[in-house]
Amino acid sequence: MKEFLFTFFGNVVFFYSMGLISSYIIMIILAGRSVFKSRKSQLRSYDRELISKSPYTPGVSIIAGAYNEEKTIVDNVKSLLGQEYPLFEVVIVNDGSKDSTLEKMIEHFHLIEVPFDYVQKIYTRPFKRVLKSTDNEYSQLLVVDKENGGTKADAINAGINAASFPYFINTDVDCILAQDAIYQCIAPILKNRDVIAVSGAMTMSNGCNVVDGSLKNHRAPISPIPLFQVLEYMRSFFVGKMAWSVINGMPNVSGGYGMFNREVIISAGGYRGDSFAEDMEMLLDAERYCCIFNRPYKVVQIPVTCCWTEAPSNLRILYRQRVRWGRGLIQTFVRHGHMVLNPKYCIMGMITLPYILFFELLAPLIEFSGFCVFVYLAFTGGINWSVAYIIFTMLYTFGLTLSMVVMSYDYVAGSTFDKKSNYFRVFIAAIFEPLFYHPFITFFSLIGYMKYLFNTQSSWGKMTRKGFAEIEGNKIPIKDENAVTKKN
Amino acid sequence: MYKEYIKRNKRITYLIIALLLIIWLVYKFLLSGNTDDNIGYVMPGTQYRDFNGFESWQYYIYFFENKFSGYPWVVKASLCVVTVVIILWLIAFTSLAVYVYKKFVRRRIYIKLRGLYYENLKKVMTAEEDLSMVTVNKMLNLERTSFLNVTYKLWFKLFRAIHVEFENSISVNNSINAAEVIGMMKYASEELSRGKVKEKIRLLQSVRQLYLPLPPGLLSRLINDNNERLLKQSRMYYCETNPENPYVVFDEDFFNENFHVWDQMEFHDTAEFFIKRHRKMPSFIPLIKDTKIPSIKSFLIREVGYWGQEEEVKEVMNFFDSKNIQCREAAYECMGYYKYEPSEEIMMKHYKDEKEETQRKILIALLKINSGKAEEFLRMACKTAESTFSMRVALYCLLNYSEKGKRYFYEMEKEASNEERRIFRHVEDPIINNAMLKQR
C-alpha cells in the first residue's frame, strides 16, 4: 500500500512538473513573438512627436500613497514629477503618516491647503484636506491628506477620487519611474480603445545611483536577495505576463506600476481595502465588470522596464512580503472562486484562473510535500539515485534555460541595464536561485496560506526603507540604522 | 576590394556559400565512406568502423533508444525534456548572438556616421537659404556614393535626430536635397517595394516625419495593402504628397471600426500639415455623412471645429438634433473649437433637453466662444446644476467668462450655503485654476 501511494504520488508530481514545463514552453514562445514584434513595431521619436503635440492626447494622473516615507519622499516626488509627458499630474496621498512625510513635502514643494471639492467616488477613510504648490514649477503636484486606512488600497482609492484625468498610474512612492514611462504605457491605449490597463515591466533599484530623483545608472544589485528578485521579476514580466497579455488573460497588473482607465476602475469599485493582493483583485474586479456588462477589454503588458523599485534586502523583509503575497493569492481565490471555469469570464475564467490555481497556488504545496517525501525516501533508502539525478538535471536545466531566455528577451526589448556585464550577475543568480532562493519563497508562501487559513491577525508587512545620502553630488543608498517602518 | 564585392553582391555571396555547403554535405553524408570497400565493414582486428553521415544519425538514434531502454518512462520523458532544453539553448544562443552582433555593427556604423557627417548634415538641414544639390554634395563631403541598406536605415536615424533637435529651424528643401544626394530616396523606394511590412511602416513614418517626398505612384499598391497599419500610414502619406485627387483614400477602408485614437491623432497631424502648407482640406461633411460609425462621425465633427470652413460648421449645427449622443457632444465641442457665435443661442435652447454630461460640453463651448452674451445663461446653469461636478463646471465657466460673469460669481457666492461655498472656493482658487489652465 505504502509503495503504491509513493508511486502514485511520484507520478502525480512528475505529471505536474511536465505540465508546468510544457506551459512554460508555450509561454516562452508566445512571449518571444510578442517581444520581437513590439520591438520593431514603431518609431519612438515618431510616437513621441505625435503624442506631444496632439490635442487628443489624454491626461494621466500618477497616484502614489505615502506612509512614513520622510527619508525619501522629496526625491521620490521629484522623480515622479520628472515625467516627459505633456499632460499629467502627480497625486500623492499622505495616508496619515506619523513621521514628517507631509511636513517635508510642505516645506520643499511650498504646499498650501486649497479648497478642493473632493468627491468620494470610491469609499475611503476620511479625507482631511488637499494641498497644492504655490510654486509654478510644481503646479502638477497635488497632495491629498487623509486618515490612515491601514492599506495601500485605501490611499490609492483616495487618489483616484482626487485625480482629474481619464487614465491613472498606480505606483508606490518609493518607485522611480523611467522618464518616458507614461509615453510607453499610453501608446497601447491610444492604439486600441479596448485597452483598460497597461502593465510596464519593473525591476530593482537596489544598486542604482539616484540623483535628484532620477536614476543615473541602471545596474543589477550586488547583494543576493535583491539580485534573485531581479531574475524573478524578469521571469514574471518578460515571460509570464507577456504571454498572458498575448491571449488577453493577464491575471495581474503589478501594484508597483500600472496604468488604468479611471472610469472602468471606478465602475468596478476601485481597490479593495481589506485585500492582501489588492492589485490582483482590482484587475479581476475590473475584468469581471467588463465581462458582465459586455464591454470589450484588453489588458496589455509592454516589454519595457518602466519602474525601478526597492527590493526587500534581507530575508526578514522578504518573508513579510511573500507571506502577504501568499495570503493575497489564497484570499483572491476564496473571493473570486466563482470565476474559475466560468465561461462568462472568458479567457480569465477558463484559462488564467484555473492555471494560476493549479500551477501557482498549489505549487508550494506540491513542492513542499515532494520535498518531504524525498527526504523520507532518502533516509529509508527508497530512492533510485541514478533516476533522481536525471530528473533533477532536467528540472535544473529547464529552470536555467528559462532564466537565459528571459535575460535575452530583456536584452532584445531594450535592456534594463546600462552594461551587458550586469547580465552575468543575473546569470550567476540563475545558477543558485533554484537551490538558495526558491525554497525560501515556497516556504514563505506556505506560511502565508496557513496564516490565511488559520486566520492569524491580518496586518500589512512592514517594509524597511533605506534613505539616500548625498556624496559629492551623487546620491547613493545607505543603510538606515533606525529603519522607518511602512504599513502599506 | 573583396569586402566591397561581398557587400555589393550580398545575395550572390550567400548563394555561393549555400552551394558550397550543399556540396560539402553531399560529399560528407553520401559519398564519403560510402564506397564498396567499407559498407558495413568492421576493420579486422579493431573495433573501428567508418560510418557515413546518415549511418551516424542512425547510430545516435539507436544509442538514445537503447541506452535508456532499461530505465522507467519517467527517465525517458526527462531526457526528452533535457534534449528539448538543449535545442532551445542552442536556438536562443544563436539568435541572441546574431542579434548582439547585428546591434554591435549597427551601433559602430552609427557612431562612425554621426562622427563623420553630423555637423555637415546639421549645417545643410538648418541652412536658411535653399541650397542646390551640388552645394549640398560639397557640404556633406560624402566618402562614398552608395551605402549598405543598414547604413541607409541609420542615415534616417541621423536625419530624425537632427530633425527632433532643431525642429523649428529645419529647411525641408535642403533636407530633401541632402536625402537625395545620399541616396536615401532611392533606398526608400526600393524598401517600400520589397521590404517587410514593419520596415515599410517605419520607413513611411520616417519620411512623413522628415517631409521627404517619394516618387509618385510608389504607394499605389500600399494604399490597398492587407495590413491595416500599413494601409493607413501609406494613405496618410499619399494624401500629404499627392496633389492629384489626394482625398480619394479617405473611404470606408480608412474610416473603419479600427480607427482608434492613434489614427485620429495621425489624421489630425496630417490635417495640420495641410494647413501649414496652405493647402485646401477636404470637405468633412460628405465624410461625416458617409461613415456610419458614431465614434468616427464624432471625431470628424470635432475636426471641423479645428480645420473646417464656416459653411461646414454651420452644417454641423444640424447634429445638435442627432439621436446619437456622441455626435451631439462632438457638435457642441466643434462650436467651441471654432468659436462659432451664431451657434450660441441654439446651444442654449438645447441645454435643457440634454443629459448632464452633454450640458457640461455646452457650457465649455460657450466659454470658448466667449461672445459676451451668455452670462445670464451661465448664471442660470449654475443655479440649476444637478450635481456638484456640473455646478463646478458652470461656475468655472462663469468666473472665466467676463467681468460681468465674475461679478455674478461673487454675488452668488455671498448667497451660497456653507456646503456650496466649498465649491465656489475650489473654483476661484488661483492655484487650482492656474494648474488647470496650464495643463489644458
Contacts between the chains, C-beta under 8 A, distances in Angstrom:
chain1	res1	chain2	res2	distance
A	10	B	74	7.7
A	11	B	74	8.0
A	14	B	74	5.6
A	14	B	77	7.5
A	18	B	77	6.5
A	18	B	81	7.4
A	21	B	81	6.0
A	25	B	84	7.4
A	25	B	88	7.8
A	28	B	88	7.7
A	40	B	198	4.7
A	40	B	199	8.0
A	40	B	202	7.5
A	41	B	198	6.4
A	41	B	201	7.7
A	42	B	201	7.8
A	42	B	202	7.4
A	42	B	205	7.4
A	43	B	160	7.5
A	43	B	202	5.4
A	43	B	205	4.9
A	43	B	206	6.5
A	43	B	209	7.5
A	45	B	160	5.2
A	45	B	161	7.9
A	45	B	164	5.5
A	45	B	209	7.1
A	46	B	205	4.3
A	46	B	206	7.4
A	46	B	208	7.8
A	46	B	209	5.4
A	49	B	164	7.2
A	49	B	209	6.7
A	50	B	265	5.4
A	50	B	266	6.6
A	50	B	269	6.0
A	51	B	265	7.3
A	53	B	269	7.5
A	54	B	265	4.2
A	54	B	268	6.0
A	54	B	269	6.7
A	55	B	268	7.0
A	55	B	306	7.7
A	56	B	261	5.8
A	56	B	264	5.4
A	56	B	265	5.0
A	56	B	268	6.4
A	57	B	265	7.2
A	58	B	261	7.7
A	59	B	439	6.8
A	87	B	439	5.8
A	89	B	435	7.6
A	89	B	439	7.1
A	112	B	431	7.3
A	114	B	426	7.6
A	114	B	429	5.1
A	114	B	431	5.5
A	114	B	432	5.5
A	115	B	422	6.2
A	115	B	425	3.3
A	115	B	426	5.1
A	115	B	429	5.6
A	116	B	426	5.7
A	116	B	429	8.0
A	116	B	432	6.7
A	117	B	388	6.2
A	117	B	392	6.0
A	117	B	422	5.8
A	117	B	423	5.1
A	117	B	426	4.0
A	119	B	388	6.4
A	119	B	389	7.1
A	132	B	431	4.7
A	132	B	432	6.5
A	132	B	435	6.8
A	133	B	431	7.5
A	134	B	431	6.4
A	136	B	434	7.5
A	136	B	438	7.8
A	139	B	431	7.7
A	139	B	434	6.4
A	139	B	435	4.4
A	139	B	438	5.7
A	139	B	439	8.0
A	140	B	435	6.9
A	140	B	439	7.3
A	142	B	435	8.0
A	164	B	436	7.9
A	187	B	262	7.7
A	189	B	261	7.6
A	190	B	260	6.6
A	190	B	261	4.5
A	190	B	262	4.3
A	190	B	265	6.8
A	191	B	260	5.5
A	191	B	261	7.7
A	191	B	262	4.5
A	192	B	260	5.8
A	193	B	260	5.5
A	193	B	261	6.5
A	193	B	295	7.9
A	387	B	71	6.9
A	387	B	72	6.7
A	387	B	74	6.7
A	387	B	75	5.3
A	390	B	75	5.2
A	390	B	78	5.1
A	390	B	79	6.8
A	390	B	82	7.8
A	391	B	74	6.8
A	391	B	75	7.4
A	391	B	78	5.1
A	393	B	78	7.6
A	393	B	82	6.3
A	394	B	78	4.0
A	394	B	79	7.6
A	394	B	81	4.8
A	394	B	82	5.1
A	394	B	85	7.7
A	397	B	82	5.8
A	397	B	85	5.0
A	397	B	86	7.7
A	398	B	81	6.3
A	398	B	85	5.4
A	401	B	85	4.8
A	401	B	88	5.6
A	401	B	89	5.8
A	401	B	92	7.5
A	404	B	89	6.9
A	404	B	92	6.1
A	404	B	93	7.9
A	405	B	88	7.4
A	405	B	92	5.7
A	408	B	92	5.7
A	408	B	95	7.9
A	408	B	96	4.6
A	411	B	96	7.2
A	411	B	99	7.8
A	411	B	100	7.7
A	412	B	96	7.7
A	412	B	99	6.2
